[in-house]
Amino acid sequence: MSRIALVVPCYNEEKRLDVAALRGAAVPGHELELWLVDDGSRDGTRAVLESIAKDRPGTQVLSLEKNSGKAEAVRRGVRGALGRKPDAVGFWDADLATPLDELPAFVDVLQHGASVDIVIGSRVKLMGRVIERQTWRHYAGRLFATAASVALDLPVYDTQCGAKLFRATPLLARVFDAPFLARWVFDVEIIARFMAYDPRGPEHVARSLVELPLRTWIDVRGSKLRPTDFARSAMDLARIRRAYPRQRSTR
């Protein structure tokens, strides 16, 4: 593993961005390229991103013409990053609820697991870990996680953590080729696409996906997620289930 590309989708994040953390982002022993995507922000987000790119070599700023939602911002960023032929591509929430110093652990899992293609952060509140989340979001999230697991027919614990890293492969390019159906739960749709598109079958995807328990995740004030979005997400799960039927393994 040598070249990592990390997409950070941003919408009206001027006052929340941790500029110092983004400027200092690094993975020891590897080349890290940041893709900062301005999703049609109406504040000064774009200027902040451009200032980061000016000060930090290996940073790209992608500005979308209009606000298209996190799913499309991530998709466009990943497609742009893949065009530069990295070894791995990931995306990270702009609020850095998952600190960037967690990224080397993701890279390590991908680098040392020859059969691993997907690493996703998992917010498991264990002793010795700092996982701080609003109570209502925790319980609503557990209900959603159960529904997502049923929809995918996969025992995944946390699909929605905004920290993910993928091995750069032709399959990954196909997964991010077309716009997502879901606005908020595109994370589930990503996994569903892997399971539907991989000719080796969903069983292979299940073996190639690793959930990495985070050491730190702190809920940052200003989230754009609202309680009503969980109801919309439930409808999106049904659409995803219908759109991506599981394929049988060819082996």
N, C-alpha and C positions, 0 to 999 in steps of 0.2 A: 504494500500500500504506500503510495507516495503523494498523490495529488487528490485533495479533498475539496469539494465545492459545497458550500452551505448557503442555502437560500433563506432569506429573512424577509417575510412579507410585512409591509408596513402600511397602515392607513390611519392618518391623523395621529401620528405618534410623536410629534415634535417635542412635547413636554414629558413623554415617558421614556424615550430612548436613553439607554445607558451608553452614551457616546464613548466614554473611556473604555468600557468593556468591549465594545465592538472594535474600536481601534486596536486594542491589545489582543484580540482573538488569535489564538495560535494552537497548534497541535505539535508538540515537540517531535522532531524527526520527520515531519511531513510538511508539505506545502498546502496551505489553506487559502482558498479563494472565497471571498464573500460575495454573494449576489444579493444586493439590497434592492427590494422591489417596492417602488412607491405605487400603491394601488389607487391612483387618482385622488390623493389627499387634497383637502381644502385648506390645510394650514401650511406651516413651513417645513413639513417633513422632507420634501425633496431637497431643500437647501441643506438640511442637516445631513442627509445621506451623501450628498455631493461633497460636503466638507469632510466626512469620514473617508470617502474615496480619495480625496486629495491628499490626506495625511497617511493613508494606509495603502501601500502597494498591494496589488492582488485583490482589489475590490472593484466590483462592477455595480453600477446603478442602472436599474431598468425602470423606466417610468411608463405606466399604463395610461392610455389616453383618458380613461374614465374609471370610476370605481366599479370593479367587477367582482369583488368578493375575495376572501382569502383563498378559496380553492383555485380560482383562476390565476391569482397572483403567484401562488406556489407553482402551479403548472407551468406558467410562462417562465418563471425563474429556473425551474428544473430543466425545461427544454433548452433554454439559453445556456445553462451550465453544461449540459450534455454535449453541446456543440463544440466545446473546448476539450473534449476527450479526457475527463477526469477518471480516477479509479473508483471514486465513490461520490455520491451526491446525497445531501440531506436537506431538511428544512427545520427551522427553529423559530419559535414564537418570538416576536419582537420585544415583548415585555421581559424576556429573559427570566421568566418564572423558573425555568430550568437554566441554571447558570451555565455560561459557556465553558466553564472548567470541567463540566461533565462530558464534553465532546470527546476528549482523548479516550475515555473508557468505551465509548461507542466504536471508535476507530479500532481499538484493541480487539474488541469482540469480532469485528469484521475481518481484521487482518489475520487473526489466529484461528478463525473458524472457516476452513476451506469450503464447508457446505452451507455457510451462512450468507444470505443475500439481503436480509432485512433485519435491522435492529431498531426497536422502538422503546422509548422510555416508558417506564411503568411507575406510577405514583403509589407505591405500597408503603404504608406507614408502619415501619418496623423499628424496633429499638435501635438506637444509634443513628437513625436517619432523621432528617429534618424535612417533614412533609406538612406544610401548613396550607389548609384549604378551608374555605367557608363551609360551615356544616351543611347548609342546604345543597351546595354544589357537590359535596362529597356523596350524600345519599342519592341525589338525583343522578349523579354520575355512575353510582353502582347499579342503579336500576337500568340506566342506559347501557352500561357495559354488559349486563346480562342479556338484554335484548339484542345487542350487537353480536354477542357470542352465538346466540341462537340463529340469527340471520345468516351468519357466516358458517355456521356449523363448525366452529373452531373455538377451543377453550382459551380465548385471549382475554387477559385481565383488564387491559387499559388501552383501547384503541385511540383515545382522544388526546393523549399527552402530546403537546406540540414540540416534540423532539424526536426526530427520526433520521436514520441514515440507511442508504441503500447502496449495494454494489452496482456500479455502472455496467449495465448489460443491455443487449438489444431488447430483452423483455421489459426492462425498466423504461426504455424509450417508448415502447408500445403502450405501457400502462399510462404514461403521461401524454400520449399523443393527442387524444380528443378531450374536449372540455368535460368536466365532471357533471353528473346529474344532480348531485347533492351540494348544497351551499355550505352547510356547517359540518356535516359528517362525511366529508370526502375522504377522511382518513380510513373509514370503513370501506368506502368504495375503492380505494387504492388496493387494499388487501383482497377485496372481491375480484378486482381485475386481475391481480396476480393469479388467483386461484382459477379464474375462468380462462386466462390466456396461456398459462404455462402448459405446454404439450405433455409434460411429465406428470401432470395431474395435481389436484389440490393437496394430495398427501405429501408431495414433494415440497410445496409451499409451506405446509405446516412444519416440516422439518427444517426449513431454511430460515424461519422467522424466530428471532430471539427477543424476548422481553427483558430489558435491563432495568432492575430496580434502581431508582435514582437515589443518590445520597442526599440531595437537596432539591426541593421544589417549594417555592413560596408564592402563594396567590398574590398577584399584584393588583392593586386597586386601579379601576378604569377599564376593566374587561368589557368588551362589547357583547358578551354573552348574557342573555336574559332568561328568566325561568320559562317564558313562552317559547323559546327556541327549542326546548326539549320536546315539546309537542310536535313542532315542525320536523324535528329530527326523527321522530318515530315514523312519520309518513315517509321520510326519505329512506329509512331502513327498508320499508316495504318495497319501494321502487328499486332499490339496489338488489334486493332478493330476487325480484322478477327479471331485472335486466341482465344479471350475471349468473345464469344457472351453472351449477358445478359440473365440471367436465370429468369424465372417467380417465383414469391413468392409462397411458399408452404402454405401460410396462407391466 
